[in-house]
Amino acid sequence: MSLRLHTVTGQDLTSWLTELAELRIRVFREFPYLYDGNLEYEQHYLSTYTRCEHSVCVLALDGDLVVGASTGLPLAREVDEFKAPFAAAGLNAERIFYCAESVLLSDYRGRGLYRAFFDGREAHAGKLGFDTAAFCAVVRPDHHPLKPAGYRPLTEIWARFGYHPAPGLVTRFGWKDRDRDEETDKPMQFYLKSLEASQ
């Protein structure tokens, strides 16, 4: 296998939209997101990145196959659901880079790609002058019926990467779970990291 990373920004992401949308639908069906997605919505959602010159996508490629991807853009360019908690907490969205999602096919996990995703986005954010990186993750109950046996959350890994949950910095965002008939809102906890020490 010829694994490699390829970083694209802004409009250059356009040619990758379909593959990225399909990858997101596939990976986010897994717990804890359980996302029942569709290609049309995904391509519309991802078009936000093509319209933002400071967006970034770190792609993991096996030959020509997209096996993973990690996206980010300035928080100020995100939807209101993600910006509102920061405004309520008195945090300046203009100084924060939002690390949106990282998706990676299961066969390619454990090879250092996930860490490379974070490093790539943080390097991009640092070059743009942002001093904080943030992302959010869905909060599911411990006894969720679709939680796989032996499931381990990524909180320990995120902590090793320097990201920690910000108390009270929570939003709600809606999507349709694969075991539900309708879309429901879920709580999303934000994690923050200062980029100043690494610059």
NUTORTI-467252 format. One record per residue (C-alpha): x, y, z; residue in one letter; residue number from 1. Coordinates in nm, 3 decimals. Example, Ala and Ser with C-alpha at 12.3 -4.5 7.8 and 13.67 -1.06 7.14 Angstrom:
BEGIN
atom u = 1.230 v = -0.450 w = 0.780 rest = a nr = 1
atom u = 1.367 v = -0.106 w = 0.714 rest = s nr = 2
end
This chain:
BEGIN
atom u = 0.000 v = 0.000 w = 0.000 rest = m nr = 1
atom u = 0.118 v = 0.351 w = -0.081 rest = s nr = 2
atom u = -0.027 v = 0.559 w = 0.200 rest = l nr = 3
atom u = 0.029 v = 0.932 w = 0.177 rest = r nr = 4
atom u = -0.117 v = 1.258 w = 0.303 rest = l nr = 5
atom u = -0.236 v = 1.529 w = 0.070 rest = h nr = 6
atom u = -0.349 v = 1.870 w = 0.198 rest = t nr = 7
atom u = -0.589 v = 2.090 w = 0.005 rest = v nr = 8
atom u = -0.736 v = 2.429 w = 0.091 rest = t nr = 9
atom u = -1.031 v = 2.641 w = -0.018 rest = g nr = 10
atom u = -1.160 v = 2.584 w = -0.370 rest = q nr = 11
atom u = -0.908 v = 2.307 w = -0.431 rest = d nr = 12
atom u = -1.131 v = 2.083 w = -0.221 rest = l nr = 13
atom u = -1.403 v = 2.095 w = -0.489 rest = t nr = 14
atom u = -1.266 v = 1.803 w = -0.688 rest = s nr = 15
atom u = -1.268 v = 1.584 w = -0.376 rest = w nr = 16
atom u = -1.623 v = 1.658 w = -0.256 rest = l nr = 17
atom u = -1.794 v = 1.339 w = -0.373 rest = t nr = 18
atom u = -1.526 v = 1.107 w = -0.231 rest = e nr = 19
atom u = -1.515 v = 1.300 w = 0.095 rest = l nr = 20
atom u = -1.894 v = 1.296 w = 0.126 rest = a nr = 21
atom u = -1.908 v = 0.920 w = 0.069 rest = e nr = 22
atom u = -1.632 v = 0.863 w = 0.326 rest = l nr = 23
atom u = -1.810 v = 1.074 w = 0.588 rest = r nr = 24
atom u = -2.137 v = 0.887 w = 0.538 rest = i nr = 25
atom u = -1.960 v = 0.553 w = 0.575 rest = r nr = 26
atom u = -1.753 v = 0.634 w = 0.883 rest = v nr = 27
atom u = -2.014 v = 0.838 w = 1.069 rest = f nr = 28
atom u = -2.262 v = 0.547 w = 1.055 rest = r nr = 29
atom u = -2.047 v = 0.394 w = 1.329 rest = e nr = 30
atom u = -2.099 v = 0.462 w = 1.699 rest = f nr = 31
atom u = -2.106 v = 0.721 w = 1.851 rest = p nr = 32
atom u = -2.246 v = 0.928 w = 1.563 rest = y nr = 33
atom u = -2.478 v = 0.666 w = 1.409 rest = l nr = 34
atom u = -2.534 v = 0.913 w = 1.126 rest = y nr = 35
atom u = -2.783 v = 0.819 w = 0.855 rest = d nr = 36
atom u = -2.646 v = 1.054 w = 0.591 rest = g nr = 37
atom u = -2.711 v = 1.119 w = 0.226 rest = n nr = 38
atom u = -2.484 v = 1.237 w = -0.052 rest = l nr = 39
atom u = -2.682 v = 1.548 w = -0.143 rest = e nr = 40
atom u = -2.673 v = 1.690 w = 0.210 rest = y nr = 41
atom u = -2.308 v = 1.604 w = 0.253 rest = e nr = 42
atom u = -2.201 v = 1.778 w = -0.064 rest = q nr = 43
atom u = -2.401 v = 2.086 w = 0.035 rest = h nr = 44
atom u = -2.244 v = 2.084 w = 0.383 rest = y nr = 45
atom u = -1.893 v = 2.043 w = 0.247 rest = l nr = 46
atom u = -1.937 v = 2.323 w = -0.004 rest = s nr = 47
atom u = -1.885 v = 2.560 w = 0.292 rest = t nr = 48
atom u = -1.518 v = 2.462 w = 0.282 rest = y nr = 49
atom u = -1.482 v = 2.538 w = -0.088 rest = t nr = 50
atom u = -1.615 v = 2.890 w = -0.028 rest = r nr = 51
atom u = -1.366 v = 2.963 w = 0.252 rest = c nr = 52
atom u = -1.012 v = 3.044 w = 0.140 rest = e nr = 53
atom u = -0.873 v = 2.954 w = 0.483 rest = h nr = 54
atom u = -1.034 v = 2.610 w = 0.508 rest = s nr = 55
atom u = -0.819 v = 2.298 w = 0.508 rest = v nr = 56
atom u = -0.864 v = 1.930 w = 0.436 rest = c nr = 57
atom u = -0.592 v = 1.676 w = 0.510 rest = v nr = 58
atom u = -0.659 v = 1.370 w = 0.294 rest = l nr = 59
atom u = -0.519 v = 1.023 w = 0.358 rest = a nr = 60
atom u = -0.475 v = 0.839 w = 0.029 rest = l nr = 61
atom u = -0.398 v = 0.474 w = -0.042 rest = d nr = 62
atom u = -0.293 v = 0.506 w = -0.401 rest = g nr = 63
atom u = -0.582 v = 0.704 w = -0.549 rest = d nr = 64
atom u = -0.834 v = 0.587 w = -0.287 rest = l nr = 65
atom u = -0.942 v = 0.835 w = -0.018 rest = v nr = 66
atom u = -0.930 v = 0.635 w = 0.308 rest = v nr = 67
atom u = -0.939 v = 0.924 w = 0.553 rest = g nr = 68
atom u = -0.986 v = 1.298 w = 0.576 rest = a nr = 69
atom u = -0.970 v = 1.575 w = 0.831 rest = s nr = 70
atom u = -1.129 v = 1.916 w = 0.782 rest = t nr = 71
atom u = -1.112 v = 2.257 w = 0.947 rest = g nr = 72
atom u = -1.187 v = 2.625 w = 0.897 rest = l nr = 73
atom u = -1.204 v = 2.945 w = 1.103 rest = p nr = 74
atom u = -1.475 v = 2.917 w = 1.367 rest = l nr = 75
atom u = -1.617 v = 3.251 w = 1.249 rest = a nr = 76
atom u = -1.715 v = 3.079 w = 0.922 rest = r nr = 77
atom u = -1.904 v = 2.798 w = 1.095 rest = e nr = 78
atom u = -2.279 v = 2.765 w = 1.156 rest = v nr = 79
atom u = -2.445 v = 2.951 w = 1.444 rest = d nr = 80
atom u = -2.487 v = 2.633 w = 1.651 rest = e nr = 81
atom u = -2.109 v = 2.608 w = 1.679 rest = f nr = 82
atom u = -2.036 v = 2.978 w = 1.725 rest = k nr = 83
atom u = -2.305 v = 3.059 w = 1.984 rest = a nr = 84
atom u = -2.150 v = 2.879 w = 2.286 rest = p nr = 85
atom u = -1.824 v = 3.070 w = 2.238 rest = f nr = 86
atom u = -2.003 v = 3.404 w = 2.217 rest = a nr = 87
atom u = -2.200 v = 3.319 w = 2.532 rest = a nr = 88
atom u = -1.872 v = 3.235 w = 2.711 rest = a nr = 89
atom u = -1.711 v = 3.561 w = 2.599 rest = g nr = 90
atom u = -1.459 v = 3.388 w = 2.373 rest = l nr = 91
atom u = -1.350 v = 3.556 w = 2.052 rest = n nr = 92
atom u = -1.439 v = 3.336 w = 1.755 rest = a nr = 93
atom u = -1.198 v = 3.531 w = 1.537 rest = e nr = 94
atom u = -0.905 v = 3.379 w = 1.728 rest = r nr = 95
atom u = -1.027 v = 3.018 w = 1.711 rest = i nr = 96
atom u = -0.975 v = 2.761 w = 1.437 rest = f nr = 97
atom u = -1.243 v = 2.494 w = 1.426 rest = y nr = 98
atom u = -1.117 v = 2.141 w = 1.360 rest = c nr = 99
atom u = -1.438 v = 2.003 w = 1.220 rest = a nr = 100
atom u = -1.413 v = 1.627 w = 1.164 rest = e nr = 101
atom u = -1.164 v = 1.348 w = 1.118 rest = s nr = 102
atom u = -1.283 v = 1.031 w = 0.946 rest = v nr = 103
atom u = -1.071 v = 0.725 w = 0.878 rest = l nr = 104
atom u = -1.166 v = 0.379 w = 0.754 rest = l nr = 105
atom u = -1.122 v = 0.115 w = 1.021 rest = s nr = 106
atom u = -0.856 v = -0.082 w = 0.831 rest = d nr = 107
atom u = -0.627 v = 0.223 w = 0.840 rest = y nr = 108
atom u = -0.652 v = 0.308 w = 1.207 rest = r nr = 109
atom u = -0.358 v = 0.265 w = 1.441 rest = g nr = 110
atom u = -0.101 v = 0.380 w = 1.183 rest = r nr = 111
atom u = -0.048 v = 0.737 w = 1.302 rest = g nr = 112
atom u = -0.280 v = 0.895 w = 1.048 rest = l nr = 113
atom u = -0.517 v = 1.031 w = 1.311 rest = y nr = 114
atom u = -0.234 v = 1.219 w = 1.481 rest = r nr = 115
atom u = -0.115 v = 1.344 w = 1.143 rest = a nr = 116
atom u = -0.464 v = 1.484 w = 1.080 rest = f nr = 117
atom u = -0.444 v = 1.695 w = 1.396 rest = f nr = 118
atom u = -0.088 v = 1.805 w = 1.324 rest = d nr = 119
atom u = -0.181 v = 1.911 w = 0.972 rest = g nr = 120
atom u = -0.478 v = 2.119 w = 1.080 rest = r nr = 121
atom u = -0.289 v = 2.281 w = 1.367 rest = e nr = 122
atom u = 0.001 v = 2.373 w = 1.138 rest = a nr = 123
atom u = -0.245 v = 2.532 w = 0.896 rest = h nr = 124
atom u = -0.417 v = 2.723 w = 1.177 rest = a nr = 125
atom u = -0.085 v = 2.838 w = 1.319 rest = g nr = 126
atom u = 0.027 v = 2.979 w = 0.984 rest = k nr = 127
atom u = -0.297 v = 3.179 w = 0.970 rest = l nr = 128
atom u = -0.229 v = 3.326 w = 1.316 rest = g nr = 129
atom u = -0.497 v = 3.148 w = 1.520 rest = f nr = 130
atom u = -0.409 v = 3.094 w = 1.885 rest = d nr = 131
atom u = -0.670 v = 2.830 w = 1.975 rest = t nr = 132
atom u = -0.798 v = 2.512 w = 1.810 rest = a nr = 133
atom u = -1.135 v = 2.365 w = 1.893 rest = a nr = 134
atom u = -1.358 v = 2.077 w = 1.799 rest = f nr = 135
atom u = -1.673 v = 1.921 w = 1.939 rest = c nr = 136
atom u = -1.782 v = 1.561 w = 1.989 rest = a nr = 137
atom u = -2.122 v = 1.405 w = 2.041 rest = v nr = 138
atom u = -2.212 v = 1.298 w = 2.395 rest = v nr = 139
atom u = -2.390 v = 0.963 w = 2.411 rest = r nr = 140
atom u = -2.526 v = 0.789 w = 2.723 rest = p nr = 141
atom u = -2.302 v = 0.517 w = 2.864 rest = d nr = 142
atom u = -2.570 v = 0.253 w = 2.811 rest = h nr = 143
atom u = -2.672 v = 0.345 w = 2.457 rest = h nr = 144
atom u = -2.826 v = 0.034 w = 2.293 rest = p nr = 145
atom u = -2.603 v = 0.061 w = 1.984 rest = l nr = 146
atom u = -2.278 v = 0.107 w = 2.176 rest = k nr = 147
atom u = -2.045 v = -0.177 w = 2.064 rest = p nr = 148
atom u = -1.896 v = -0.412 w = 2.319 rest = a nr = 149
atom u = -1.546 v = -0.297 w = 2.410 rest = g nr = 150
atom u = -1.598 v = 0.052 w = 2.270 rest = y nr = 151
atom u = -1.336 v = 0.300 w = 2.393 rest = r nr = 152
atom u = -1.395 v = 0.674 w = 2.356 rest = p nr = 153
atom u = -1.120 v = 0.891 w = 2.211 rest = l nr = 154
atom u = -1.097 v = 1.127 w = 2.508 rest = t nr = 155
atom u = -0.763 v = 0.985 w = 2.625 rest = e nr = 156
atom u = -0.615 v = 1.025 w = 2.277 rest = i nr = 157
atom u = -0.746 v = 1.380 w = 2.249 rest = w nr = 158
atom u = -0.589 v = 1.458 w = 2.588 rest = a nr = 159
atom u = -0.252 v = 1.328 w = 2.463 rest = r nr = 160
atom u = -0.291 v = 1.561 w = 2.166 rest = f nr = 161
atom u = -0.350 v = 1.852 w = 2.406 rest = g nr = 162
atom u = -0.730 v = 1.884 w = 2.377 rest = y nr = 163
atom u = -0.944 v = 1.899 w = 2.687 rest = h nr = 164
atom u = -1.318 v = 1.948 w = 2.739 rest = p nr = 165
atom u = -1.417 v = 2.306 w = 2.818 rest = a nr = 166
atom u = -1.667 v = 2.300 w = 3.107 rest = p nr = 167
atom u = -2.002 v = 2.440 w = 3.002 rest = g nr = 168
atom u = -1.900 v = 2.484 w = 2.639 rest = l nr = 169
atom u = -2.170 v = 2.268 w = 2.484 rest = v nr = 170
atom u = -2.402 v = 2.301 w = 2.187 rest = t nr = 171
atom u = -2.677 v = 2.093 w = 2.030 rest = r nr = 172
atom u = -2.680 v = 1.980 w = 1.670 rest = f nr = 173
atom u = -2.928 v = 1.766 w = 1.481 rest = g nr = 174
atom u = -2.905 v = 1.471 w = 1.243 rest = w nr = 175
atom u = -3.092 v = 1.149 w = 1.180 rest = k nr = 176
atom u = -2.957 v = 0.844 w = 1.359 rest = d nr = 177
atom u = -2.959 v = 0.522 w = 1.160 rest = r nr = 178
atom u = -3.201 v = 0.362 w = 1.409 rest = d nr = 179
atom u = -3.446 v = 0.655 w = 1.414 rest = r nr = 180
atom u = -3.719 v = 0.774 w = 1.182 rest = d nr = 181
atom u = -3.659 v = 1.145 w = 1.235 rest = e nr = 182
atom u = -3.375 v = 1.387 w = 1.305 rest = e nr = 183
atom u = -3.300 v = 1.463 w = 1.670 rest = t nr = 184
atom u = -3.069 v = 1.712 w = 1.841 rest = d nr = 185
atom u = -2.767 v = 1.577 w = 2.028 rest = k nr = 186
atom u = -2.543 v = 1.742 w = 2.287 rest = p nr = 187
atom u = -2.194 v = 1.823 w = 2.158 rest = m nr = 188
atom u = -1.905 v = 1.893 w = 2.396 rest = q nr = 189
atom u = -1.630 v = 2.130 w = 2.282 rest = f nr = 190
atom u = -1.261 v = 2.055 w = 2.336 rest = y nr = 191
atom u = -0.996 v = 2.328 w = 2.322 rest = l nr = 192
atom u = -0.620 v = 2.351 w = 2.277 rest = k nr = 193
atom u = -0.393 v = 2.654 w = 2.291 rest = s nr = 194
atom u = -0.175 v = 2.675 w = 1.981 rest = l nr = 195
atom u = 0.051 v = 2.947 w = 2.119 rest = e nr = 196
atom u = 0.290 v = 2.705 w = 2.290 rest = a nr = 197
atom u = 0.340 v = 2.506 w = 1.970 rest = s nr = 198
atom u = 0.411 v = 2.805 w = 1.745 rest = q nr = 199
end
